Amino acid sequence: MSFGGSDPKDPKEAESRLALAQQAAIQYNRYQDTFADLENFFIDDAYSQFDPGKYDGSMGRAATQSSAIYERGLRDMRGAAFNRGFDPSSGAFQAESSALRAAQARGIGYQAADAGISNTDRGYQMLGGVVAMGQGMANEAMAGQIDVAQAAVDRGTRQAEQDFMRSSSLQNMAGTATGMAAGYGLNQRGYG
C-alpha cells in the first residue's frame, strides 16, 4: 500500500529523479566555476569594511569635509563683517567667532562619529547585499549602499546650516551685505 507517493520501484520515477539530480549537479558546478569566486570577493569586501583602516579613512574624510563646510561659512562671515566695517578684534566679533569655532569642532566630531557608525552599517548592508544577490535582488542591494552614502552627506550639510543659522550676527551681516549689494545693483541700473 502506498501513501501519497508513487511506488519507489517504478523505473520511470527513478530515472526522473536521477535526471533531476544530474541537472542539479551540473547547475551547482556551473555556479562554482562562474560565481563562487565573485561571491567570495563580495564577502571578503564586506568583512573588510570592519577593518580599523576603513574606519580611520571614512571618519577622516568626514571630518575633512565637515571642516571645509564650516571654513567656507567662517570665511563668508569674516568677509561680511569686514564689508560692514566691523573690527575683527572687537569683543562681539571674537565671541561670535569663538562660538562658531566651537560649533565647528562639535560638527566635525559628530560627522566623524556618524561616519564610523555608517561604516558599520555599510558593512552589514554589504553582507545583506551578498545574500540579496544570491536571491536575485542585486539592484536593491546597490540602492541601499547609495542611500547610506547620501544620508551621511545630507546630515553633515544640515548640521553646518543649523550652526550658522544660530549665529544672529552672521544673519545680520549676510542680510546687510545682501541689501548693500542689491542697493548698489539698483543704483547702477538707475533705479535708485
DRENTORKOL-115623 format. One record per residue (C-alpha): residue number from 0; residue in one letter; chain; x, y, z. Coordinates in nm, 2 decimals. Example, Ala and Ser with C-alpha at 12.3 -4.5 7.8 and 13.67 -1.06 7.14 Angstrom:
REM residues 2
<r><n>0</n><res>a</res><chain>A</chain><u>1.23</u><v>-0.45</v><w>0.78</w></r>
<r><n>1</n><res>s</res><chain>A</chain><u>1.37</u><v>-0.11</v><w>0.71</w></r>
This chain:
REM residues 192
<r><n>0</n><res>m</res><chain>A</chain><u>0.00</u><v>0.00</v><w>0.00</w></r>
<r><n>1</n><res>s</res><chain>A</chain><u>0.13</u><v>0.34</v><w>-0.10</w></r>
<r><n>2</n><res>f</res><chain>A</chain><u>0.05</u><v>0.66</v><w>0.09</w></r>
<r><n>3</n><res>g</res><chain>A</chain><u>0.09</u><v>0.98</v><w>-0.11</w></r>
<r><n>4</n><res>g</res><chain>A</chain><u>0.38</u><v>0.88</v><w>-0.33</w></r>
<r><n>5</n><res>s</res><chain>A</chain><u>0.44</u><v>0.65</v><w>-0.62</w></r>
<r><n>6</n><res>d</res><chain>A</chain><u>0.59</u><v>0.31</v><w>-0.60</w></r>
<r><n>7</n><res>p</res><chain>A</chain><u>0.97</u><v>0.35</v><w>-0.54</w></r>
<r><n>8</n><res>k</res><chain>A</chain><u>1.02</u><v>0.05</v><w>-0.77</w></r>
<r><n>9</n><res>d</res><chain>A</chain><u>0.87</u><v>0.24</v><w>-1.06</w></r>
<r><n>10</n><res>p</res><chain>A</chain><u>1.16</u><v>0.26</v><w>-1.31</w></r>
<r><n>11</n><res>k</res><chain>A</chain><u>1.03</u><v>0.59</v><w>-1.47</w></r>
<r><n>12</n><res>e</res><chain>A</chain><u>1.04</u><v>0.77</v><w>-1.14</w></r>
<r><n>13</n><res>a</res><chain>A</chain><u>1.38</u><v>0.65</v><w>-1.05</w></r>
<r><n>14</n><res>e</res><chain>A</chain><u>1.50</u><v>0.76</v><w>-1.40</w></r>
<r><n>15</n><res>s</res><chain>A</chain><u>1.34</u><v>1.11</v><w>-1.35</w></r>
<r><n>16</n><res>r</res><chain>A</chain><u>1.50</u><v>1.15</v><w>-1.00</w></r>
<r><n>17</n><res>l</res><chain>A</chain><u>1.84</u><v>1.06</v><w>-1.15</w></r>
<r><n>18</n><res>a</res><chain>A</chain><u>1.79</u><v>1.32</v><w>-1.43</w></r>
<r><n>19</n><res>l</res><chain>A</chain><u>1.70</u><v>1.59</v><w>-1.18</w></r>
<r><n>20</n><res>a</res><chain>A</chain><u>1.99</u><v>1.51</v><w>-0.96</w></r>
<r><n>21</n><res>q</res><chain>A</chain><u>2.23</u><v>1.52</v><w>-1.26</w></r>
<r><n>22</n><res>q</res><chain>A</chain><u>2.08</u><v>1.86</v><w>-1.36</w></r>
<r><n>23</n><res>a</res><chain>A</chain><u>2.13</u><v>1.99</v><w>-1.01</w></r>
<r><n>24</n><res>a</res><chain>A</chain><u>2.49</u><v>1.87</v><w>-1.01</w></r>
<r><n>25</n><res>i</res><chain>A</chain><u>2.55</u><v>2.05</v><w>-1.34</w></r>
<r><n>26</n><res>q</res><chain>A</chain><u>2.40</u><v>2.37</v><w>-1.22</w></r>
<r><n>27</n><res>y</res><chain>A</chain><u>2.60</u><v>2.36</v><w>-0.90</w></r>
<r><n>28</n><res>n</res><chain>A</chain><u>2.92</u><v>2.30</v><w>-1.08</w></r>
<r><n>29</n><res>r</res><chain>A</chain><u>2.85</u><v>2.59</v><w>-1.32</w></r>
<r><n>30</n><res>y</res><chain>A</chain><u>2.78</u><v>2.81</v><w>-1.02</w></r>
<r><n>31</n><res>q</res><chain>A</chain><u>3.11</u><v>2.70</v><w>-0.86</w></r>
<r><n>32</n><res>d</res><chain>A</chain><u>3.30</u><v>2.77</v><w>-1.18</w></r>
<r><n>33</n><res>t</res><chain>A</chain><u>3.14</u><v>3.11</v><w>-1.25</w></r>
<r><n>34</n><res>f</res><chain>A</chain><u>3.01</u><v>3.28</v><w>-0.94</w></r>
<r><n>35</n><res>a</res><chain>A</chain><u>3.17</u><v>3.13</v><w>-0.63</w></r>
<r><n>36</n><res>d</res><chain>A</chain><u>3.49</u><v>3.34</v><w>-0.67</w></r>
<r><n>37</n><res>l</res><chain>A</chain><u>3.28</u><v>3.66</v><w>-0.73</w></r>
<r><n>38</n><res>e</res><chain>A</chain><u>3.06</u><v>3.58</v><w>-0.42</w></r>
<r><n>39</n><res>n</res><chain>A</chain><u>3.37</u><v>3.52</v><w>-0.21</w></r>
<r><n>40</n><res>f</res><chain>A</chain><u>3.51</u><v>3.85</v><w>-0.33</w></r>
<r><n>41</n><res>f</res><chain>A</chain><u>3.20</u><v>4.03</v><w>-0.22</w></r>
<r><n>42</n><res>i</res><chain>A</chain><u>3.20</u><v>3.86</v><w>0.12</w></r>
<r><n>43</n><res>d</res><chain>A</chain><u>3.57</u><v>3.95</v><w>0.17</w></r>
<r><n>44</n><res>d</res><chain>A</chain><u>3.49</u><v>4.31</v><w>0.07</w></r>
<r><n>45</n><res>a</res><chain>A</chain><u>3.20</u><v>4.32</v><w>0.32</w></r>
<r><n>46</n><res>y</res><chain>A</chain><u>3.42</u><v>4.19</v><w>0.60</w></r>
<r><n>47</n><res>s</res><chain>A</chain><u>3.70</u><v>4.43</v><w>0.52</w></r>
<r><n>48</n><res>q</res><chain>A</chain><u>3.46</u><v>4.71</v><w>0.59</w></r>
<r><n>49</n><res>f</res><chain>A</chain><u>3.51</u><v>4.63</v><w>0.96</w></r>
<r><n>50</n><res>d</res><chain>A</chain><u>3.89</u><v>4.68</v><w>0.94</w></r>
<r><n>51</n><res>p</res><chain>A</chain><u>4.02</u><v>4.97</v><w>1.15</w></r>
<r><n>52</n><res>g</res><chain>A</chain><u>4.17</u><v>5.13</v><w>0.84</w></r>
<r><n>53</n><res>k</res><chain>A</chain><u>3.83</u><v>5.16</v><w>0.69</w></r>
<r><n>54</n><res>y</res><chain>A</chain><u>3.70</u><v>5.34</v><w>1.00</w></r>
<r><n>55</n><res>d</res><chain>A</chain><u>4.00</u><v>5.57</v><w>1.01</w></r>
<r><n>56</n><res>g</res><chain>A</chain><u>3.96</u><v>5.66</v><w>0.64</w></r>
<r><n>57</n><res>s</res><chain>A</chain><u>3.59</u><v>5.72</v><w>0.64</w></r>
<r><n>58</n><res>m</res><chain>A</chain><u>3.60</u><v>5.92</v><w>0.97</w></r>
<r><n>59</n><res>g</res><chain>A</chain><u>3.89</u><v>6.13</v><w>0.84</w></r>
<r><n>60</n><res>r</res><chain>A</chain><u>3.72</u><v>6.21</v><w>0.52</w></r>
<r><n>61</n><res>a</res><chain>A</chain><u>3.40</u><v>6.31</v><w>0.71</w></r>
<r><n>62</n><res>a</res><chain>A</chain><u>3.60</u><v>6.53</v><w>0.94</w></r>
<r><n>63</n><res>t</res><chain>A</chain><u>3.77</u><v>6.70</v><w>0.65</w></r>
<r><n>64</n><res>q</res><chain>A</chain><u>3.45</u><v>6.75</v><w>0.45</w></r>
<r><n>65</n><res>s</res><chain>A</chain><u>3.27</u><v>6.89</v><w>0.76</w></r>
<r><n>66</n><res>s</res><chain>A</chain><u>3.56</u><v>7.12</v><w>0.83</w></r>
<r><n>67</n><res>a</res><chain>A</chain><u>3.55</u><v>7.26</v><w>0.48</w></r>
<r><n>68</n><res>i</res><chain>A</chain><u>3.18</u><v>7.34</v><w>0.51</w></r>
<r><n>69</n><res>y</res><chain>A</chain><u>3.24</u><v>7.54</v><w>0.83</w></r>
<r><n>70</n><res>e</res><chain>A</chain><u>3.55</u><v>7.71</v><w>0.69</w></r>
<r><n>71</n><res>r</res><chain>A</chain><u>3.35</u><v>7.84</v><w>0.39</w></r>
<r><n>72</n><res>g</res><chain>A</chain><u>3.09</u><v>7.98</v><w>0.63</w></r>
<r><n>73</n><res>l</res><chain>A</chain><u>3.35</u><v>8.14</v><w>0.86</w></r>
<r><n>74</n><res>r</res><chain>A</chain><u>3.52</u><v>8.29</v><w>0.56</w></r>
<r><n>75</n><res>d</res><chain>A</chain><u>3.19</u><v>8.44</v><w>0.44</w></r>
<r><n>76</n><res>m</res><chain>A</chain><u>3.12</u><v>8.57</v><w>0.79</w></r>
<r><n>77</n><res>r</res><chain>A</chain><u>3.46</u><v>8.74</v><w>0.81</w></r>
<r><n>78</n><res>g</res><chain>A</chain><u>3.41</u><v>8.89</v><w>0.47</w></r>
<r><n>79</n><res>a</res><chain>A</chain><u>3.06</u><v>9.02</v><w>0.56</w></r>
<r><n>80</n><res>a</res><chain>A</chain><u>3.20</u><v>9.17</v><w>0.88</w></r>
<r><n>81</n><res>f</res><chain>A</chain><u>3.48</u><v>9.34</v><w>0.70</w></r>
<r><n>82</n><res>n</res><chain>A</chain><u>3.24</u><v>9.48</v><w>0.44</w></r>
<r><n>83</n><res>r</res><chain>A</chain><u>3.03</u><v>9.62</v><w>0.72</w></r>
<r><n>84</n><res>g</res><chain>A</chain><u>3.33</u><v>9.78</v><w>0.89</w></r>
<r><n>85</n><res>f</res><chain>A</chain><u>3.34</u><v>9.55</v><w>1.19</w></r>
<r><n>86</n><res>d</res><chain>A</chain><u>3.66</u><v>9.55</v><w>1.39</w></r>
<r><n>87</n><res>p</res><chain>A</chain><u>3.79</u><v>9.18</v><w>1.39</w></r>
<r><n>88</n><res>s</res><chain>A</chain><u>3.95</u><v>9.25</v><w>1.73</w></r>
<r><n>89</n><res>s</res><chain>A</chain><u>3.62</u><v>9.36</v><w>1.89</w></r>
<r><n>90</n><res>g</res><chain>A</chain><u>3.47</u><v>9.15</v><w>2.17</w></r>
<r><n>91</n><res>a</res><chain>A</chain><u>3.15</u><v>9.08</v><w>1.98</w></r>
<r><n>92</n><res>f</res><chain>A</chain><u>3.32</u><v>8.96</v><w>1.67</w></r>
<r><n>93</n><res>q</res><chain>A</chain><u>3.56</u><v>8.75</v><w>1.87</w></r>
<r><n>94</n><res>a</res><chain>A</chain><u>3.28</u><v>8.59</v><w>2.08</w></r>
<r><n>95</n><res>e</res><chain>A</chain><u>3.09</u><v>8.51</v><w>1.76</w></r>
<r><n>96</n><res>s</res><chain>A</chain><u>3.40</u><v>8.36</v><w>1.60</w></r>
<r><n>97</n><res>s</res><chain>A</chain><u>3.47</u><v>8.15</v><w>1.91</w></r>
<r><n>98</n><res>a</res><chain>A</chain><u>3.11</u><v>8.02</v><w>1.92</w></r>
<r><n>99</n><res>l</res><chain>A</chain><u>3.13</u><v>7.92</v><w>1.56</w></r>
<r><n>100</n><res>r</res><chain>A</chain><u>3.46</u><v>7.75</v><w>1.61</w></r>
<r><n>101</n><res>a</res><chain>A</chain><u>3.31</u><v>7.56</v><w>1.89</w></r>
<r><n>102</n><res>a</res><chain>A</chain><u>3.02</u><v>7.46</v><w>1.67</w></r>
<r><n>103</n><res>q</res><chain>A</chain><u>3.27</u><v>7.36</v><w>1.40</w></r>
<r><n>104</n><res>a</res><chain>A</chain><u>3.46</u><v>7.13</v><w>1.64</w></r>
<r><n>105</n><res>r</res><chain>A</chain><u>3.13</u><v>6.98</v><w>1.76</w></r>
<r><n>106</n><res>g</res><chain>A</chain><u>3.01</u><v>6.93</v><w>1.40</w></r>
<r><n>107</n><res>i</res><chain>A</chain><u>3.34</u><v>6.77</v><w>1.29</w></r>
<r><n>108</n><res>g</res><chain>A</chain><u>3.31</u><v>6.53</v><w>1.59</w></r>
<r><n>109</n><res>y</res><chain>A</chain><u>2.95</u><v>6.45</v><w>1.51</w></r>
<r><n>110</n><res>q</res><chain>A</chain><u>3.03</u><v>6.38</v><w>1.14</w></r>
<r><n>111</n><res>a</res><chain>A</chain><u>3.34</u><v>6.17</v><w>1.22</w></r>
<r><n>112</n><res>a</res><chain>A</chain><u>3.13</u><v>5.96</v><w>1.47</w></r>
<r><n>113</n><res>d</res><chain>A</chain><u>2.85</u><v>5.93</v><w>1.22</w></r>
<r><n>114</n><res>a</res><chain>A</chain><u>3.09</u><v>5.82</v><w>0.95</w></r>
<r><n>115</n><res>g</res><chain>A</chain><u>3.21</u><v>5.54</v><w>1.19</w></r>
<r><n>116</n><res>i</res><chain>A</chain><u>2.86</u><v>5.43</v><w>1.26</w></r>
<r><n>117</n><res>s</res><chain>A</chain><u>2.78</u><v>5.45</v><w>0.89</w></r>
<r><n>118</n><res>n</res><chain>A</chain><u>3.08</u><v>5.24</v><w>0.81</w></r>
<r><n>119</n><res>t</res><chain>A</chain><u>2.95</u><v>4.96</v><w>1.04</w></r>
<r><n>120</n><res>d</res><chain>A</chain><u>2.60</u><v>4.99</v><w>0.88</w></r>
<r><n>121</n><res>r</res><chain>A</chain><u>2.76</u><v>4.97</v><w>0.53</w></r>
<r><n>122</n><res>g</res><chain>A</chain><u>2.95</u><v>4.66</v><w>0.63</w></r>
<r><n>123</n><res>y</res><chain>A</chain><u>2.63</u><v>4.49</v><w>0.74</w></r>
<r><n>124</n><res>q</res><chain>A</chain><u>2.44</u><v>4.61</v><w>0.44</w></r>
<r><n>125</n><res>m</res><chain>A</chain><u>2.71</u><v>4.47</v><w>0.22</w></r>
<r><n>126</n><res>l</res><chain>A</chain><u>2.67</u><v>4.13</v><w>0.39</w></r>
<r><n>127</n><res>g</res><chain>A</chain><u>2.30</u><v>4.16</v><w>0.34</w></r>
<r><n>128</n><res>g</res><chain>A</chain><u>2.37</u><v>4.26</v><w>-0.02</w></r>
<r><n>129</n><res>v</res><chain>A</chain><u>2.56</u><v>3.93</v><w>-0.07</w></r>
<r><n>130</n><res>v</res><chain>A</chain><u>2.25</u><v>3.74</v><w>0.05</w></r>
<r><n>131</n><res>a</res><chain>A</chain><u>2.03</u><v>3.96</v><w>-0.17</w></r>
<r><n>132</n><res>m</res><chain>A</chain><u>2.25</u><v>3.90</v><w>-0.48</w></r>
<r><n>133</n><res>g</res><chain>A</chain><u>2.21</u><v>3.53</v><w>-0.41</w></r>
<r><n>134</n><res>q</res><chain>A</chain><u>1.84</u><v>3.57</v><w>-0.41</w></r>
<r><n>135</n><res>g</res><chain>A</chain><u>1.85</u><v>3.77</v><w>-0.73</w></r>
<r><n>136</n><res>m</res><chain>A</chain><u>1.79</u><v>4.12</v><w>-0.58</w></r>
<r><n>137</n><res>a</res><chain>A</chain><u>2.12</u><v>4.29</v><w>-0.66</w></r>
<r><n>138</n><res>n</res><chain>A</chain><u>1.95</u><v>4.62</v><w>-0.76</w></r>
<r><n>139</n><res>e</res><chain>A</chain><u>1.80</u><v>4.66</v><w>-0.41</w></r>
<r><n>140</n><res>a</res><chain>A</chain><u>2.14</u><v>4.59</v><w>-0.25</w></r>
<r><n>141</n><res>m</res><chain>A</chain><u>2.31</u><v>4.87</v><w>-0.46</w></r>
<r><n>142</n><res>a</res><chain>A</chain><u>2.03</u><v>5.12</v><w>-0.39</w></r>
<r><n>143</n><res>g</res><chain>A</chain><u>2.08</u><v>5.06</v><w>-0.01</w></r>
<r><n>144</n><res>q</res><chain>A</chain><u>2.45</u><v>5.14</v><w>-0.04</w></r>
<r><n>145</n><res>i</res><chain>A</chain><u>2.38</u><v>5.47</v><w>-0.23</w></r>
<r><n>146</n><res>d</res><chain>A</chain><u>2.12</u><v>5.57</v><w>0.03</w></r>
<r><n>147</n><res>v</res><chain>A</chain><u>2.36</u><v>5.53</v><w>0.32</w></r>
<r><n>148</n><res>a</res><chain>A</chain><u>2.63</u><v>5.75</v><w>0.15</w></r>
<r><n>149</n><res>q</res><chain>A</chain><u>2.38</u><v>6.02</v><w>0.06</w></r>
<r><n>150</n><res>a</res><chain>A</chain><u>2.23</u><v>6.03</v><w>0.41</w></r>
<r><n>151</n><res>a</res><chain>A</chain><u>2.57</u><v>6.09</v><w>0.56</w></r>
<r><n>152</n><res>v</res><chain>A</chain><u>2.63</u><v>6.39</v><w>0.32</w></r>
<r><n>153</n><res>d</res><chain>A</chain><u>2.29</u><v>6.53</v><w>0.40</w></r>
<r><n>154</n><res>r</res><chain>A</chain><u>2.34</u><v>6.51</v><w>0.77</w></r>
<r><n>155</n><res>g</res><chain>A</chain><u>2.67</u><v>6.70</v><w>0.76</w></r>
<r><n>156</n><res>t</res><chain>A</chain><u>2.53</u><v>6.98</v><w>0.55</w></r>
<r><n>157</n><res>r</res><chain>A</chain><u>2.22</u><v>7.01</v><w>0.78</w></r>
<r><n>158</n><res>q</res><chain>A</chain><u>2.44</u><v>7.03</v><w>1.09</w></r>
<r><n>159</n><res>a</res><chain>A</chain><u>2.65</u><v>7.31</v><w>0.94</w></r>
<r><n>160</n><res>e</res><chain>A</chain><u>2.35</u><v>7.50</v><w>0.82</w></r>
<r><n>161</n><res>q</res><chain>A</chain><u>2.19</u><v>7.48</v><w>1.17</w></r>
<r><n>162</n><res>d</res><chain>A</chain><u>2.51</u><v>7.60</v><w>1.34</w></r>
<r><n>163</n><res>f</res><chain>A</chain><u>2.54</u><v>7.90</v><w>1.11</w></r>
<r><n>164</n><res>m</res><chain>A</chain><u>2.17</u><v>7.99</v><w>1.14</w></r>
<r><n>165</n><res>r</res><chain>A</chain><u>2.21</u><v>8.00</v><w>1.51</w></r>
<r><n>166</n><res>s</res><chain>A</chain><u>2.45</u><v>8.29</v><w>1.47</w></r>
<r><n>167</n><res>s</res><chain>A</chain><u>2.24</u><v>8.60</v><w>1.48</w></r>
<r><n>168</n><res>s</res><chain>A</chain><u>2.52</u><v>8.83</v><w>1.39</w></r>
<r><n>169</n><res>l</res><chain>A</chain><u>2.60</u><v>8.62</v><w>1.09</w></r>
<r><n>170</n><res>q</res><chain>A</chain><u>2.24</u><v>8.65</v><w>0.98</w></r>
<r><n>171</n><res>n</res><chain>A</chain><u>2.26</u><v>9.03</v><w>1.02</w></r>
<r><n>172</n><res>m</res><chain>A</chain><u>2.59</u><v>9.05</v><w>0.83</w></r>
<r><n>173</n><res>a</res><chain>A</chain><u>2.46</u><v>8.84</v><w>0.55</w></r>
<r><n>174</n><res>g</res><chain>A</chain><u>2.14</u><v>9.04</v><w>0.53</w></r>
<r><n>175</n><res>t</res><chain>A</chain><u>2.32</u><v>9.37</v><w>0.53</w></r>
<r><n>176</n><res>a</res><chain>A</chain><u>2.57</u><v>9.25</v><w>0.27</w></r>
<r><n>177</n><res>t</res><chain>A</chain><u>2.28</u><v>9.13</v><w>0.05</w></r>
<r><n>178</n><res>g</res><chain>A</chain><u>2.10</u><v>9.46</v><w>0.10</w></r>
<r><n>179</n><res>m</res><chain>A</chain><u>2.41</u><v>9.66</v><w>0.02</w></r>
<r><n>180</n><res>a</res><chain>A</chain><u>2.47</u><v>9.45</v><w>-0.29</w></r>
<r><n>181</n><res>a</res><chain>A</chain><u>2.11</u><v>9.48</v><w>-0.41</w></r>
<r><n>182</n><res>g</res><chain>A</chain><u>2.12</u><v>9.86</v><w>-0.34</w></r>
<r><n>183</n><res>y</res><chain>A</chain><u>2.44</u><v>9.90</v><w>-0.53</w></r>
<r><n>184</n><res>g</res><chain>A</chain><u>2.30</u><v>9.70</v><w>-0.82</w></r>
<r><n>185</n><res>l</res><chain>A</chain><u>1.98</u><v>9.91</v><w>-0.83</w></r>
<r><n>186</n><res>n</res><chain>A</chain><u>2.18</u><v>10.23</v><w>-0.82</w></r>
<r><n>187</n><res>q</res><chain>A</chain><u>2.39</u><v>10.11</v><w>-1.11</w></r>
<r><n>188</n><res>r</res><chain>A</chain><u>2.08</u><v>10.04</v><w>-1.32</w></r>
<r><n>189</n><res>g</res><chain>A</chain><u>1.94</u><v>10.38</v><w>-1.24</w></r>
<r><n>190</n><res>y</res><chain>A</chain><u>1.66</u><v>10.27</v><w>-1.01</w></r>
<r><n>191</n><res>g</res><chain>A</chain><u>1.80</u><v>10.45</v><w>-0.70</w></r>
